Amino acid sequence: MNIKTSGELSDTLIVLRQMAMFETKLAELYSLCASTWKEDSEFWLDIWKDEIRHAQYISRIIDIVSEKPGSFEKGRPFTVLTVSAVVTGIESRIEMLKKGEITKEKLLFFANDMENGFIEAKYGEIVISGDKEYQNLMHLVVGDTQKHQKKIADKIKKK
C-alpha cells in the first residue's frame, strides 16, 4: 500500500527527520571523539564525515518521499519515541565525553552498538520503493554503515 494519506506521509517524514537528527548527533559525537583523542582523530573523522553525508542523504530522501509519496510504501514501523531515545543516549555520551566521564574503550563499545543497532541496521526498511535515487542513497548509507561496523570492531580488537 502506497503512502497515500497525509497522515501516513506525515508520520513517515517525522521518522525520517528523526533519522537525520540521529545521524547529525552521531556525527557530533564522533567529531568530539576526534578532538578528545587526537591520536585517533583520523579514525573518528573518517566516520564523522560519513555520518554528515548520511544526514544529507536522508534530507534528500525526505524531499523525494515528499515529492512522490505514491512511489513509496510504509515499511518496518519505526516510532519517533524509539529514535528519540537513541538520540538522547547519544546526547548523554556527548555530555559525558565533554566532562571526561567516559573512557575511549567505553565510547568505542557505544559506537559499535550504534553502528550495529536496530536503527542503523534497518534504515532501508523504513519505506520501500523502486525509486532509483532513493535506492542509491540507501545503498550508500547501508554500505558506509557496514564499513563503520568493521572499522570499529577492528579498533576494539586492537585494544
DRENSEPA-81304 format. One record per atom (N, C-alpha, C): z, x, y; residue in three letters; atom name; chain; residue number from 1. Coordinates in steps of 0.1 Angstrom, whole numbers, plus 2048, in hexadecimal, padded with zeros to 3 digits. Layout:
<nodes>
<node <Z,X,Y>,"ala","CA","A",NUM>
...
</nodes>
This chain:
<nodes>
<node <800,808,7F4>,"met","N","A",1>
<node <800,800,800>,"met","CA","A",1>
<node <800,809,80C>,"met","C","A",1>
<node <7F6,807,815>,"asn","N","A",2>
<node <7F5,80F,821>,"asn","CA","A",2>
<node <801,80C,82B>,"asn","C","A",2>
<node <803,815,834>,"ile","N","A",3>
<node <80D,813,83E>,"ile","CA","A",3>
<node <807,809,848>,"ile","C","A",3>
<node <80A,7FD,846>,"lys","N","A",4>
<node <803,7F3,84E>,"lys","CA","A",4>
<node <80B,7ED,859>,"lys","C","A",4>
<node <818,7EA,856>,"thr","N","A",5>
<node <820,7E3,860>,"thr","CA","A",5>
<node <825,7ED,86A>,"thr","C","A",5>
<node <828,7E9,876>,"ser","N","A",6>
<node <82E,7F2,880>,"ser","CA","A",6>
<node <83B,7F7,87C>,"ser","C","A",6>
<node <843,7EF,874>,"gly","N","A",7>
<node <850,7F4,86F>,"gly","CA","A",7>
<node <84E,800,865>,"gly","C","A",7>
<node <845,7FF,85C>,"glu","N","A",8>
<node <843,809,853>,"glu","CA","A",8>
<node <83E,816,85A>,"glu","C","A",8>
<node <835,814,864>,"leu","N","A",9>
<node <830,81F,86B>,"leu","CA","A",9>
<node <83B,826,873>,"leu","C","A",9>
<node <843,81E,87A>,"ser","N","A",10>
<node <84E,823,882>,"ser","CA","A",10>
<node <858,82A,879>,"ser","C","A",10>
<node <85C,825,86D>,"asp","N","A",11>
<node <865,82B,864>,"asp","CA","A",11>
<node <85F,839,860>,"asp","C","A",11>
<node <853,839,85C>,"thr","N","A",12>
<node <84C,846,858>,"thr","CA","A",12>
<node <84C,850,863>,"thr","C","A",12>
<node <849,84C,86F>,"leu","N","A",13>
<node <848,855,87A>,"leu","CA","A",13>
<node <856,85B,87E>,"leu","C","A",13>
<node <860,852,87C>,"ile","N","A",14>
<node <86E,857,87F>,"ile","CA","A",14>
<node <872,862,875>,"ile","C","A",14>
<node <86F,860,868>,"val","N","A",15>
<node <872,86A,85E>,"val","CA","A",15>
<node <86A,877,861>,"val","C","A",15>
<node <85E,875,864>,"leu","N","A",16>
<node <856,881,867>,"leu","CA","A",16>
<node <85B,889,873>,"leu","C","A",16>
<node <85F,882,87D>,"arg","N","A",17>
<node <865,888,889>,"arg","CA","A",17>
<node <872,890,885>,"arg","C","A",17>
<node <87A,88A,87C>,"gln","N","A",18>
<node <886,890,877>,"gln","CA","A",18>
<node <882,89D,86F>,"gln","C","A",18>
<node <877,89C,868>,"met","N","A",19>
<node <873,8A8,860>,"met","CA","A",19>
<node <86F,8B3,86A>,"met","C","A",19>
<node <868,8B0,875>,"ala","N","A",20>
<node <864,8BA,87F>,"ala","CA","A",20>
<node <871,8C0,885>,"ala","C","A",20>
<node <87B,8B8,887>,"met","N","A",21>
<node <888,8BD,88C>,"met","CA","A",21>
<node <88F,8C6,882>,"met","C","A",21>
<node <88E,8C2,875>,"phe","N","A",22>
<node <893,8CB,86B>,"phe","CA","A",22>
<node <88D,8D9,86B>,"phe","C","A",22>
<node <87F,8D9,86D>,"glu","N","A",23>
<node <878,8E6,86D>,"glu","CA","A",23>
<node <87C,8EE,879>,"glu","C","A",23>
<node <87E,8E7,885>,"thr","N","A",24>
<node <881,8EE,891>,"thr","CA","A",24>
<node <88F,8F4,890>,"thr","C","A",24>
<node <899,8EC,88A>,"lys","N","A",25>
<node <8A7,8F1,889>,"lys","CA","A",25>
<node <8A7,8FD,87F>,"lys","C","A",25>
<node <89F,8FC,874>,"leu","N","A",26>
<node <89F,907,86B>,"leu","CA","A",26>
<node <899,913,871>,"leu","C","A",26>
<node <88F,912,87A>,"ala","N","A",27>
<node <889,91D,881>,"ala","CA","A",27>
<node <894,923,88A>,"ala","C","A",27>
<node <89C,91A,891>,"glu","N","A",28>
<node <8A6,91F,89A>,"glu","CA","A",28>
<node <8B0,928,892>,"glu","C","A",28>
<node <8B4,923,886>,"leu","N","A",29>
<node <8BE,92A,87E>,"leu","CA","A",29>
<node <8B8,938,87A>,"leu","C","A",29>
<node <8AB,938,876>,"tyr","N","A",30>
<node <8A5,945,872>,"tyr","CA","A",30>
<node <8A4,94E,87D>,"tyr","C","A",30>
<node <8A1,949,889>,"ser","N","A",31>
<node <8A0,952,895>,"ser","CA","A",31>
<node <8AD,958,898>,"ser","C","A",31>
<node <8B8,950,897>,"leu","N","A",32>
<node <8C5,955,899>,"leu","CA","A",32>
<node <8C9,960,88E>,"leu","C","A",32>
<node <8C5,95E,882>,"cys","N","A",33>
<node <8C7,967,878>,"cys","CA","A",33>
<node <8C1,975,87B>,"cys","C","A",33>
<node <8B4,974,880>,"ala","N","A",34>
<node <8AD,980,884>,"ala","CA","A",34>
<node <8B4,988,88F>,"ala","C","A",34>
<node <8BA,981,899>,"ser","N","A",35>
<node <8C1,988,8A3>,"ser","CA","A",35>
<node <8CF,98C,89F>,"ser","C","A",35>
<node <8D5,986,895>,"thr","N","A",36>
<node <8E2,989,890>,"thr","CA","A",36>
<node <8E1,995,887>,"thr","C","A",36>
<node <8D8,995,87E>,"trp","N","A",37>
<node <8D6,9A0,874>,"trp","CA","A",37>
<node <8C9,9A7,877>,"trp","C","A",37>
<node <8CA,9B0,881>,"lys","N","A",38>
<node <8BD,9B7,885>,"lys","CA","A",38>
<node <8B7,9BF,87A>,"lys","C","A",38>
<node <8BE,9C4,871>,"glu","N","A",39>
<node <8B9,9CB,866>,"glu","CA","A",39>
<node <8AF,9C3,85D>,"glu","C","A",39>
<node <8B1,9B6,85E>,"asp","N","A",40>
<node <8A9,9AC,856>,"asp","CA","A",40>
<node <8A0,9A3,85F>,"asp","C","A",40>
<node <89F,9A7,86C>,"ser","N","A",41>
<node <898,99F,875>,"ser","CA","A",41>
<node <88A,99B,871>,"ser","C","A",41>
<node <882,9A5,86B>,"glu","N","A",42>
<node <875,9A2,867>,"glu","CA","A",42>
<node <874,997,85C>,"glu","C","A",42>
<node <87D,998,853>,"phe","N","A",43>
<node <87F,98E,848>,"phe","CA","A",43>
<node <881,980,84E>,"phe","C","A",43>
<node <88B,97F,857>,"trp","N","A",44>
<node <88E,971,85D>,"trp","CA","A",44>
<node <883,96D,866>,"trp","C","A",44>
<node <87D,976,86E>,"leu","N","A",45>
<node <873,971,878>,"leu","CA","A",45>
<node <866,96D,871>,"leu","C","A",45>
<node <863,973,865>,"asp","N","A",46>
<node <857,96E,85D>,"asp","CA","A",46>
<node <859,95F,859>,"asp","C","A",46>
<node <865,95C,855>,"ile","N","A",47>
<node <868,94E,851>,"ile","CA","A",47>
<node <868,945,85D>,"ile","C","A",47>
<node <86F,94A,867>,"trp","N","A",48>
<node <870,942,874>,"trp","CA","A",48>
<node <862,93E,879>,"trp","C","A",48>
<node <859,947,879>,"lys","N","A",49>
<node <84B,945,87E>,"lys","CA","A",49>
<node <845,939,876>,"lys","C","A",49>
<node <847,939,869>,"asp","N","A",50>
<node <841,92E,861>,"asp","CA","A",50>
<node <848,921,864>,"asp","C","A",50>
<node <855,921,866>,"glu","N","A",51>
<node <85C,914,869>,"glu","CA","A",51>
<node <857,90E,876>,"glu","C","A",51>
<node <855,917,880>,"ile","N","A",52>
<node <850,912,88D>,"ile","CA","A",52>
<node <842,90B,88A>,"ile","C","A",52>
<node <83A,912,882>,"arg","N","A",53>
<node <82C,90C,87F>,"arg","CA","A",53>
<node <82E,8FF,878>,"arg","C","A",53>
<node <838,8FE,86E>,"his","N","A",54>
<node <83A,8F2,867>,"his","CA","A",54>
<node <83D,8E6,870>,"his","C","A",54>
<node <845,8E9,87A>,"ala","N","A",55>
<node <849,8DF,884>,"ala","CA","A",55>
<node <83C,8DA,88B>,"ala","C","A",55>
<node <833,8E4,88F>,"gln","N","A",56>
<node <827,8E0,895>,"gln","CA","A",56>
<node <81E,8D8,88C>,"gln","C","A",56>
<node <81D,8DC,87F>,"tyr","N","A",57>
<node <815,8D5,876>,"tyr","CA","A",57>
<node <81A,8C6,874>,"tyr","C","A",57>
<node <827,8C5,873>,"ile","N","A",58>
<node <82C,8B7,872>,"ile","CA","A",58>
<node <82A,8AF,87E>,"ile","C","A",58>
<node <82A,8B5,88A>,"ser","N","A",59>
<node <827,8AE,896>,"ser","CA","A",59>
<node <819,8A9,895>,"ser","C","A",59>
<node <810,8B1,890>,"arg","N","A",60>
<node <802,8AD,88F>,"arg","CA","A",60>
<node <801,8A2,884>,"arg","C","A",60>
<node <808,8A3,87A>,"ile","N","A",61>
<node <808,898,86F>,"ile","CA","A",61>
<node <80D,88B,876>,"ile","C","A",61>
<node <817,88C,87E>,"ile","N","A",62>
<node <81B,880,885>,"ile","CA","A",62>
<node <810,879,88D>,"ile","C","A",62>
<node <808,882,894>,"asp","N","A",63>
<node <7FD,87D,89B>,"asp","CA","A",63>
<node <7F2,876,892>,"asp","C","A",63>
<node <7F0,87D,887>,"ile","N","A",64>
<node <7E6,878,87D>,"ile","CA","A",64>
<node <7EA,86A,878>,"ile","C","A",64>
<node <7F7,869,873>,"val","N","A",65>
<node <7FC,85D,86E>,"val","CA","A",65>
<node <7FB,852,878>,"val","C","A",65>
<node <7FF,855,885>,"ser","N","A",66>
<node <7FF,84C,890>,"ser","CA","A",66>
<node <7F0,847,892>,"ser","C","A",66>
<node <7E7,850,892>,"glu","N","A",67>
<node <7D9,84C,895>,"glu","CA","A",67>
<node <7D2,844,88A>,"glu","C","A",67>
<node <7D6,847,87D>,"lys","N","A",68>
<node <7D0,841,871>,"lys","CA","A",68>
<node <7DA,83C,867>,"lys","C","A",68>
<node <7E3,833,86B>,"pro","N","A",69>
<node <7ED,82E,862>,"pro","CA","A",69>
<node <7E8,828,855>,"pro","C","A",69>
<node <7DC,822,856>,"gly","N","A",70>
<node <7D6,81C,84A>,"gly","CA","A",70>
<node <7D1,826,840>,"gly","C","A",70>
<node <7D1,833,843>,"ser","N","A",71>
<node <7CD,83D,83A>,"ser","CA","A",71>
<node <7D8,843,832>,"ser","C","A",71>
<node <7E4,83E,835>,"phe","N","A",72>
<node <7F0,843,82E>,"phe","CA","A",72>
<node <7F8,839,827>,"phe","C","A",72>
<node <7FF,83D,81C>,"glu","N","A",73>
<node <808,834,815>,"glu","CA","A",73>
<node <815,83A,815>,"glu","C","A",73>
<node <81F,831,815>,"lys","N","A",74>
<node <82D,836,815>,"lys","CA","A",74>
<node <82F,83D,807>,"lys","C","A",74>
<node <835,848,807>,"gly","N","A",75>
<node <838,850,7FB>,"gly","CA","A",75>
<node <847,84F,7F8>,"gly","C","A",75>
<node <84C,85A,7F4>,"arg","N","A",76>
<node <85A,85B,7F0>,"arg","CA","A",76>
<node <863,857,7FD>,"arg","C","A",76>
<node <86C,84E,7FA>,"pro","N","A",77>
<node <875,84A,806>,"pro","CA","A",77>
<node <87E,856,80A>,"pro","C","A",77>
<node <87D,859,817>,"phe","N","A",78>
<node <886,862,81D>,"phe","CA","A",78>
<node <88E,85A,828>,"phe","C","A",78>
<node <89B,85C,828>,"thr","N","A",79>
<node <8A2,855,833>,"thr","CA","A",79>
<node <8A5,85E,83E>,"thr","C","A",79>
<node <8A6,859,84A>,"val","N","A",80>
<node <8A9,860,856>,"val","CA","A",80>
<node <8B7,866,854>,"val","C","A",80>
<node <8C0,85F,84E>,"leu","N","A",81>
<node <8CE,864,84C>,"leu","CA","A",81>
<node <8CE,870,843>,"leu","C","A",81>
<node <8C6,871,839>,"thr","N","A",82>
<node <8C5,87C,830>,"thr","CA","A",82>
<node <8C0,889,838>,"thr","C","A",82>
<node <8B6,887,83F>,"val","N","A",83>
<node <8B0,892,847>,"val","CA","A",83>
<node <8BA,896,852>,"val","C","A",83>
<node <8C0,88C,859>,"ser","N","A",84>
<node <8CA,88F,863>,"ser","CA","A",84>
<node <8D6,897,85E>,"ser","C","A",84>
<node <8DA,894,852>,"ala","N","A",85>
<node <8E5,89B,84C>,"ala","CA","A",85>
<node <8E2,8AA,849>,"ala","C","A",85>
<node <8D5,8AC,845>,"val","N","A",86>
<node <8D1,8BA,842>,"val","CA","A",86>
<node <8D0,8C1,850>,"val","C","A",86>
<node <8CB,8BB,85A>,"val","N","A",87>
<node <8C9,8C1,867>,"val","CA","A",87>
<node <8D7,8C5,86C>,"val","C","A",87>
<node <8E1,8BC,86A>,"thr","N","A",88>
<node <8EF,8BE,86F>,"thr","CA","A",88>
<node <8F4,8CA,867>,"thr","C","A",88>
<node <8F1,8CC,85B>,"gly","N","A",89>
<node <8F5,8D7,853>,"gly","CA","A",89>
<node <8F0,8E4,859>,"gly","C","A",89>
<node <8E3,8E4,85D>,"ile","N","A",90>
<node <8DD,8F0,863>,"ile","CA","A",90>
<node <8E4,8F3,870>,"ile","C","A",90>
<node <8E6,8E9,878>,"glu","N","A",91>
<node <8ED,8EB,885>,"glu","CA","A",91>
<node <8FB,8F1,883>,"glu","C","A",91>
<node <901,8ED,878>,"ser","N","A",92>
<node <90E,8F2,875>,"ser","CA","A",92>
<node <90D,901,872>,"ser","C","A",92>
<node <903,905,86A>,"arg","N","A",93>
<node <902,913,867>,"arg","CA","A",93>
<node <8FE,91B,873>,"arg","C","A",93>
<node <8F6,915,87C>,"ile","N","A",94>
<node <8F3,91C,889>,"ile","CA","A",94>
<node <900,91F,891>,"ile","C","A",94>
<node <908,915,892>,"glu","N","A",95>
<node <915,917,899>,"glu","CA","A",95>
<node <91E,922,892>,"glu","C","A",95>
<node <91E,921,885>,"met","N","A",96>
<node <926,92B,87D>,"met","CA","A",96>
<node <921,939,87F>,"met","C","A",96>
<node <914,93A,87F>,"leu","N","A",97>
<node <90E,947,881>,"leu","CA","A",97>
<node <910,94D,88F>,"leu","C","A",97>
<node <910,944,899>,"lys","N","A",98>
<node <913,948,8A7>,"lys","CA","A",98>
<node <921,94D,8A8>,"lys","C","A",98>
<node <92A,947,8A1>,"lys","N","A",99>
<node <938,94B,8A1>,"lys","CA","A",99>
<node <93C,956,897>,"lys","C","A",99>
<node <932,95B,890>,"gly","N","A",100>
<node <935,965,886>,"gly","CA","A",100>
<node <93D,960,87A>,"gly","C","A",100>
<node <93B,953,877>,"glu","N","A",101>
<node <943,94D,86C>,"glu","CA","A",101>
<node <93C,94C,85F>,"glu","C","A",101>
<node <930,952,85E>,"ile","N","A",102>
<node <929,951,851>,"ile","CA","A",102>
<node <922,95F,84E>,"ile","C","A",102>
<node <923,962,842>,"thr","N","A",103>
<node <91D,96F,83E>,"thr","CA","A",103>
<node <90E,96E,83C>,"thr","C","A",103>
<node <908,979,83C>,"lys","N","A",104>
<node <8FA,97A,839>,"lys","CA","A",104>
<node <8F7,974,82B>,"lys","C","A",104>
<node <8FF,978,821>,"glu","N","A",105>
<node <8FD,973,814>,"glu","CA","A",105>
<node <8FE,963,813>,"glu","C","A",105>
<node <908,95E,819>,"lys","N","A",106>
<node <90A,94F,819>,"lys","CA","A",106>
<node <8FE,948,820>,"lys","C","A",106>
<node <8F9,94F,82B>,"leu","N","A",107>
<node <8EE,949,832>,"leu","CA","A",107>
<node <8E1,94A,82A>,"leu","C","A",107>
<node <8DF,954,822>,"leu","N","A",108>
<node <8D4,955,819>,"leu","CA","A",108>
<node <8D4,94A,80F>,"leu","C","A",108>
<node <8E0,948,809>,"phe","N","A",109>
<node <8E1,93D,800>,"phe","CA","A",109>
<node <8DE,92F,806>,"phe","C","A",109>
<node <8E3,92D,812>,"phe","N","A",110>
<node <8E0,921,819>,"phe","CA","A",110>
<node <8D1,920,81C>,"phe","C","A",110>
<node <8CB,92A,820>,"ala","N","A",111>
<node <8BC,92A,823>,"ala","CA","A",111>
<node <8B5,927,816>,"ala","C","A",111>
<node <8BA,92D,80B>,"asn","N","A",112>
<node <8B4,92A,7FE>,"asn","CA","A",112>
<node <8B5,91B,7FA>,"asn","C","A",112>
<node <8C1,916,7FD>,"asp","N","A",113>
<node <8C3,907,7FB>,"asp","CA","A",113>
<node <8B9,8FF,803>,"asp","C","A",113>
<node <8B7,903,810>,"met","N","A",114>
<node <8AF,8FB,819>,"met","CA","A",114>
<node <8A0,8FC,814>,"met","C","A",114>
<node <89C,908,810>,"glu","N","A",115>
<node <88E,909,80C>,"glu","CA","A",115>
<node <88B,903,7FE>,"glu","C","A",115>
<node <895,902,7F6>,"asn","N","A",116>
<node <893,8FC,7E9>,"asn","CA","A",116>
<node <898,8ED,7E8>,"asn","C","A",116>
<node <89D,8E9,7F3>,"gly","N","A",117>
<node <8A3,8DB,7F3>,"gly","CA","A",117>
<node <89A,8D0,7F3>,"gly","C","A",117>
<node <89F,8C4,7F2>,"phe","N","A",118>
<node <898,8B8,7F1>,"phe","CA","A",118>
<node <88E,8B6,7FC>,"phe","C","A",118>
<node <892,8B9,808>,"ile","N","A",119>
<node <889,8B7,814>,"ile","CA","A",119>
<node <87D,8C0,813>,"ile","C","A",119>
<node <87E,8CD,813>,"glu","N","A",120>
<node <873,8D6,812>,"glu","CA","A",120>
<node <86A,8D4,806>,"glu","C","A",120>
<node <871,8D1,7FB>,"ala","N","A",121>
<node <869,8D0,7EE>,"ala","CA","A",121>
<node <861,8C3,7ED>,"ala","C","A",121>
<node <864,8B9,7F5>,"lys","N","A",122>
<node <85E,8AC,7F3>,"lys","CA","A",122>
<node <856,8A8,800>,"lys","C","A",122>
<node <853,8B1,809>,"tyr","N","A",123>
<node <84B,8AE,815>,"tyr","CA","A",123>
<node <83F,8A6,812>,"tyr","C","A",123>
<node <837,8AA,808>,"gly","N","A",124>
<node <82A,8A4,805>,"gly","CA","A",124>
<node <82C,896,800>,"gly","C","A",124>
<node <838,891,7FE>,"glu","N","A",125>
<node <83A,884,7F8>,"glu","CA","A",125>
<node <83E,879,802>,"glu","C","A",125>
<node <840,87D,80E>,"ile","N","A",126>
<node <844,874,819>,"ile","CA","A",126>
<node <83A,869,81A>,"ile","C","A",126>
<node <82D,86D,81C>,"val","N","A",127>
<node <822,864,81C>,"val","CA","A",127>
<node <817,869,813>,"val","C","A",127>
<node <80F,861,80F>,"ile","N","A",128>
<node <804,864,806>,"ile","CA","A",128>
<node <7F7,861,80D>,"ile","C","A",128>
<node <7ED,86A,80C>,"ser","N","A",129>
<node <7E1,867,813>,"ser","CA","A",129>
<node <7D6,871,80E>,"ser","C","A",129>
<node <7CA,86C,80E>,"gly","N","A",130>
<node <7BE,875,80B>,"gly","CA","A",130>
<node <7B9,87B,818>,"gly","C","A",130>
<node <7BF,879,823>,"asp","N","A",131>
<node <7BB,87F,830>,"asp","CA","A",131>
<node <7BB,88E,82E>,"asp","C","A",131>
<node <7B0,895,831>,"lys","N","A",132>
<node <7AE,8A3,82E>,"lys","CA","A",132>
<node <7B7,8AB,838>,"lys","C","A",132>
<node <7B8,8A8,844>,"glu","N","A",133>
<node <7C0,8B0,84E>,"glu","CA","A",133>
<node <7CE,8AF,84A>,"glu","C","A",133>
<node <7D3,8A3,846>,"tyr","N","A",134>
<node <7E1,8A1,841>,"tyr","CA","A",134>
<node <7E3,8AA,835>,"tyr","C","A",134>
<node <7DA,8A9,82B>,"gln","N","A",135>
<node <7DC,8B1,81F>,"gln","CA","A",135>
<node <7DC,8C0,822>,"gln","C","A",135>
<node <7D4,8C4,82B>,"asn","N","A",136>
<node <7D3,8D3,82E>,"asn","CA","A",136>
<node <7E1,8D7,834>,"asn","C","A",136>
<node <7E6,8CF,83E>,"leu","N","A",137>
<node <7F2,8D3,844>,"leu","CA","A",137>
<node <7FE,8D3,83A>,"leu","C","A",137>
<node <7FE,8C9,832>,"met","N","A",138>
<node <809,8C8,828>,"met","CA","A",138>
<node <808,8D4,81E>,"met","C","A",138>
<node <7FC,8D7,81A>,"his","N","A",139>
<node <7FA,8E3,811>,"his","CA","A",139>
<node <7FF,8F0,818>,"his","C","A",139>
<node <7FD,8F1,825>,"leu","N","A",140>
<node <802,8FD,82C>,"leu","CA","A",140>
<node <811,8FE,82C>,"leu","C","A",140>
<node <817,8F2,82F>,"val","N","A",141>
<node <826,8F2,82F>,"val","CA","A",141>
<node <82C,8F4,821>,"val","C","A",141>
<node <826,8EE,817>,"val","N","A",142>
<node <82B,8F0,809>,"val","CA","A",142>
<node <829,8FE,805>,"val","C","A",142>
<node <81E,904,808>,"gly","N","A",143>
<node <81B,912,804>,"gly","CA","A",143>
<node <824,91C,80B>,"gly","C","A",143>
<node <827,91A,818>,"asp","N","A",144>
<node <830,922,81F>,"asp","CA","A",144>
<node <83E,921,819>,"asp","C","A",144>
<node <842,915,816>,"thr","N","A",145>
<node <850,912,810>,"thr","CA","A",145>
<node <851,91A,803>,"thr","C","A",145>
<node <847,91A,7FB>,"gln","N","A",146>
<node <848,921,7EE>,"gln","CA","A",146>
<node <849,930,7F1>,"gln","C","A",146>
<node <842,935,7FB>,"lys","N","A",147>
<node <844,943,7FE>,"lys","CA","A",147>
<node <852,946,803>,"lys","C","A",147>
<node <858,93D,80B>,"his","N","A",148>
<node <865,93F,810>,"his","CA","A",148>
<node <86F,93F,804>,"his","C","A",148>
<node <86D,936,7FB>,"gln","N","A",149>
<node <876,935,7EF>,"gln","CA","A",149>
<node <876,942,7E8>,"gln","C","A",149>
<node <86B,948,7E5>,"lys","N","A",150>
<node <86A,955,7DE>,"lys","CA","A",150>
<node <870,960,7E7>,"lys","C","A",150>
<node <86D,960,7F3>,"lys","N","A",151>
<node <871,96B,7FC>,"lys","CA","A",151>
<node <881,96B,7FD>,"lys","C","A",151>
<node <886,95F,7FF>,"ile","N","A",152>
<node <895,95E,800>,"ile","CA","A",152>
<node <89C,962,7F3>,"ile","C","A",152>
<node <896,95D,7E8>,"ala","N","A",153>
<node <89B,960,7DB>,"ala","CA","A",153>
<node <89B,96F,7D8>,"ala","C","A",153>
<node <890,975,7DC>,"asp","N","A",154>
<node <88F,984,7DA>,"asp","CA","A",154>
<node <89A,98B,7E2>,"asp","C","A",154>
<node <89C,986,7EE>,"lys","N","A",155>
<node <8A6,98D,7F7>,"lys","CA","A",155>
<node <8B4,98B,7F1>,"lys","C","A",155>
<node <8B7,97F,7EC>,"ile","N","A",156>
<node <8C4,97D,7E5>,"ile","CA","A",156>
<node <8C6,986,7D9>,"ile","C","A",156>
<node <8BB,988,7D1>,"lys","N","A",157>
<node <8BC,991,7C6>,"lys","CA","A",157>
<node <8BF,99F,7CA>,"lys","C","A",157>
<node <8BA,9A4,7D5>,"lys","N","A",158>
<node <8BC,9B1,7DA>,"lys","CA","A",158>
<node <8CB,9B4,7DF>,"lys","C","A",158>
<node <8D2,9A9,7E1>,"lys","N","A",159>
<node <8E0,9AB,7E7>,"lys","CA","A",159>
<node <8EA,9AF,7DC>,"lys","C","A",159>
</nodes>
